[in-house]
Every structure is written in C-alpha cells, then in structure tokens.
Amino acid sequence: MASHSGTHPLPSYLDPNHLGPWGVYLQQVDRVTPYLGSLARWVETLKRPKRALIVDVPIELDNGTIAHFEGYRVQHNTSRGPGKGGVRFHQDVTLSEVMALSAWMSIKNAAVNVPYGGAKGGIRVDPKTLSKGELERLTRRYTSEIGIIIGPSKDIPAPDVNTNGQIMAWMMDTYSMNVGSTATGVVTGKPVDLGGSLGRVEATGRGVFTVGVEAARLTGMPIEGARVAVQGFGNVGGTAGKLFADAGAKVVAVQDHTGSIQNDKGMDVTALLAHVQKTGGVGGFAGAEPMANDAFWGVACDILIPAALEGQITEHNAGKIQAKMVIEGANGPTTPEADDILHDKGVLVVPDVIANAGGVTVSYFEWVQDFSSFFWTEEEINARLVRIMKEAFAGVWHVAQDNKVSLRTATFIVACKRILHAREMRGLYP
Ligand code: GLU
C-alpha cells in the first residue's frame, strides 16, 4: 500500500524543475547571509542537516498483510541544545520536506530563544486509512526505529500535522519500555495526565493570535471588526480563529481539505469548531455559504492566516490576496516568489518562524515541568507564553525596521546569529 514503486512520481527534492521545501529554505538562508557579518563564515552549517535518519516502518495490517512505510527523523542543528520538533503523518511527507521543517525548527527555536536546536520527523502515510490498532503499531515501530537518536536530552518530538496527544503517549510509552524506565521528557504535547502541560494544545494558535494582535497594533489596524480568513481549521487555525473572534474580529472565510466557506457577517466560530469536531472538516457548515476553493485567496479580508500545509501561497495566487497582513500559522506556507509579490503589494507577512512558535514554546515549558516534576497553572503558562512571544516579536520588528527588510529576513537574522554564535563559541570538534 505504501510501497515506492517505479511508477511513483519523483519526490520534489529530486525534481530539478521544482524548488521543494528544502530549496525554499536554502533561498531564505541566502537572503540573510549578507546580514550575518563575520558569522557568515559559519553559514554552511545551516545549509545541511547535522543528521538525517530514514527508517523502514513495517506493520501487520488488520487484514493480515504486511505494509511498509517510510519514516524520517532529521536533526538539523544542535548547537544551542537538543533537537526539538514535531512528527508529521501525511501521505506527501518526503525527506526534503522533513529537512526543511527541521531547519525551520532551528530558526524558530532560536527566534524565541528557547534552548533547543531544530529537528523534525515524519512518516509517509495517510493515517485516515489506518485503524486505531494499525496507527498504534505504526507509531510504536517508528518510535523504536528512531529511538537510537531521540531522548529527553538528545531530541524531543512533539505533535505536528495528523499527530496528537494519543500518539505522543504511545511514543513516550515505547521509548520508556525500550530504556526500562518512564521517560516523560522524551516527547512533548502529551496528555496532561502523562506529564503534559496545560495550555499546550491551544499554544500554537494562541501564539498566532498574540503576534497578530501585536502586528495589528504596530500597523494601526483595529482587531475589533477586522475581517479574518483562515486556511486549515485544526489545532492551529481553529484556536487562532476562535481567539480572533472572541477579540471582536469577524471570521469571514475558512478553507480546509473538505472545502471553502464564507460568511460576510462573520461566522459563529464556536459552532464551526463543533461542526469540525463532529464531521472532520468545515465543509457543509450551516452557518456559512460554500465558496469555490480558488476564490478563497481573493476574499476581501484584513488578516489572512494560512494554517494548513507548506507551499500554499505561491506566485499563482499571491497577486489575488487582499489582506493587509498574513500571519503564518503553518510552516512554510509562502514561497519566496510569493513573499516578493506580497512585499511589493505592501502586505505585511508575519513569518511562520515567529508566528507559530507558541507551540514549541509551551513544549519547552512542558519539558521543564517534566524534568522538575512540578507543574504550573494554565494562567502561569499563558502569561509566560504571551511574554515570550511579545518580546521575540518586538525584537524582530526592530531588526526589520533597522535593516529595512521583511519580518522573515529579520527573524532569520536574529535566529541565524544566535545559532552561528553558539556554533562559533563551541568551535569545531575535534
Ligand atoms: N510541530 C510544532 C511546530 O511546528 C511544534 C513542535 C514542538 O513543540 O516541538 O512548531
């Protein structure tokens, strides 16, 4: 079922006509290199992953056949601390994608100054085709295979697209069984009863909202009455949409894999979240009108939040975007060509590597709580999260103003300098 036969299309990282996510990341690093001063000597460090592991993940399906899936764990950089980043289960996962996602974690973790490097993992699988038992066997075998490079002080996975607290519980259990003691700190995003943190599920969306409000304040846009469009209404987009609506904004358009919907007066987001919970997507929601998927990008709005997958805003649709501000909840949703188009149109892009850093920030809190076996209240967590996000965003904003560069380049400047300074101080081994 998941075999890689000769008929399979060439993965994008091998296709010379397609930049692919890793190619996009490399372009982003090239854009920032002129701003790195003497640290540019070390920039090659950022242009290759430290370590990449490809694993075969065989499982017995419920019908008795054996299926093989390809899994990955990439540690892009560990100069500032252990690897850290999510695990994605998706039918389109490739090594190039996981490499790029791991690199964006290095940048993100340095941008908000949490003491981690960057890592990411994934399995090329459509988890919707698996039973719960098959999903558990897949997760456990994958965890065992990458067990040689992960660990609470080595590399700490977390949820990403199509993974959740249950999958983190199985990962934590498998790793713990293999090492012979319960190691809660090996993954974050666990259920609260297993050493998880309060506020972790909502943290990414809360961070998106926090930087969105800051960006709106600095550009003089009132949140009250602001028109918001959201792509992807899962953990990130759903939470961000709810927080914006609670703050008086109007969610006027939403798109996900089940369709696109609009309501000019603003949707009842609580009802929409209940609909998504029940049906698995936004399609068919009674409180909005269906709209063509293509039309979503041109919808009249002030704030656009891509919160699904990478490569969504491209040179083909960036010109249509009417929003004044794009806040990237997803990782890598905007291509460099689209970045330039949006910049020329005067659209402010708050990049993924700062906008969606709330998730890993509360993952850091979870890891600290696990190590100290002392747990914080939700108020403490949210207050610390908001403080870190605001401070990091303010720093990046100033660097952007001082250097007259985009917020993406500014965030890369801040982050790359931190990483490469650590690299320089540590020096080369041997
Ligand atoms: N997968 C999330 C991200 O892309 C969270 C990673 C983490 O908490 O380690 O930032």
Boltz pocket constraint, residues with backbone or C-beta under 6 A from the ligand:
constraints:
  - pocket:
      binder: B
      contacts: [[A, 84], [A, 85], [A, 86], [A, 87], [A, 156], [A, 157], [A, 158], [A, 159], [A, 160], [A, 161], [A, 188], [A, 331], [A, 356], [A, 357], [A, 359], [A, 360], [A, 361], [A, 363]]
      max_distance: 6.0
